[in-house]
Amino acid sequence: MKDLRKKSDADLAKLLVQNQEAHRGFRFTVAGSSARNTREGRALRKSIARIKTLMNERKQK
């Protein structure tokens, strides 16, 4: 979380898009039954939530 707080708004937006695309790809692999590491989806969702939380905190200030 500390390293996310150091990033700029533009970097957070880029990271958010990357994580959302990775999560989308992960969902497709799960649907195709070729995913082995199911924890990856949970980690991606949490990462997306952390980024969105920081972006909303900055927006409110």
RAGI-V360237 format. One record per residue. N is the residue number from 0. RES is the residue in three letters. PSI is psi in whole degrees, -180 to 180 (999 if undefined). OMEGA is omega as a letter, one per 40 degrees, with the letter a starting at -180 (NA if undefined). Layout:
n=(N N)
res=(RES RES)
psi=(PSI PSI)
omega=(OMEGA OMEGA)
This chain:
n=(0 1 2 3 4 5 6 7 8 9 10 11 12 13 14 15 16 17 18 19 20 21 22 23 24 25 26 27 28 29 30 31 32 33 34 35 36 37 38 39 40 41 42 43 44 45 46 47 48 49 50 51 52 53 54 55 56 57 58 59 60)
res=(MET LYS ASP LEU ARG LYS LYS SER ASP ALA ASP LEU ALA LYS LEU LEU VAL GLN ASN GLN GLU ALA HIS ARG GLY PHE ARG PHE THR VAL ALA GLY SER SER ALA ARG ASN THR ARG GLU GLY ARG ALA LEU ARG LYS SER ILE ALA ARG ILE LYS THR LEU MET ASN GLU ARG LYS GLN LYS)
psi=(-35 -40 -29 -36 -25 -17 153 171 -39 -41 -39 -39 -42 -43 -37 -45 -42 -44 -38 -40 -39 -40 -38 -46 -38 -42 -37 -38 -34 -41 -32 3 27 5 136 -37 95 -12 -21 -41 -43 -43 -40 -43 -42 -39 -43 -43 -41 -44 -45 -37 -46 -41 -40 -37 -43 -34 -35 -22 999)
omega=(a a i a a a i i a i i i i i i i i a i i i i i i i i i i i i i i i i i a a i a i i i i i i i i i i a i i i a i i a a a a NA)
